[in-house]
Amino acid sequence: MVAKTRIIRWVCGYTRVHRIRNEVIRGLVKKAPIEDKMRQTRLKWFGHVKRRSMDAPIRRCQRINIPKGRRGRGRPKKRLEAVIREDLLTEDMAQDRRPWQDKIKVLDHKEMAS
């Protein structure tokens, strides 16, 4: 992420010294917000995993029971399942690849204008 933003700044002729926010820089080159792109990538991976057979190693890892023990200090870590649940439309949609990709795609501003 840092490298991409640095390259975008360089293309626009700005550096961190100019103190221009990342959102403004991304707006100059007509790119979608980082949060939306991260959500797209998460859901893309989720769809890939859900379409795998139940015997695939990644699906077997989902069934592993984590042993109960002492909980660490601080706020509990947010698991991928919880984040996906917030982003998700429905799990069944991931089975049909084309509609799933169309549903999760985040368009950049350039693509929207075309």
Sequence and secondary structure as in RCSB ss.txt:
>XXXX:A:sequence
MVAKTRIIRWVCGYTRVHRIRNEVIRGLVKKAPIEDKMRQTRLKWFGHVKRRSMDAPIRRCQRINIPKGRRGRGR
PKKRLEAVIREDLLTEDMAQDRRPWQDKIKVLDHKEMAS
>XXXX:A:secstr
 HHHHHHHHHHHT  GGG   HHHHHHHTT   HHHHHHHHHHHHHHHHHHS TTSHHHHHHT         SSS
    HHHHHHHH S GGGGGSHHHHHHHH    HHHHH 
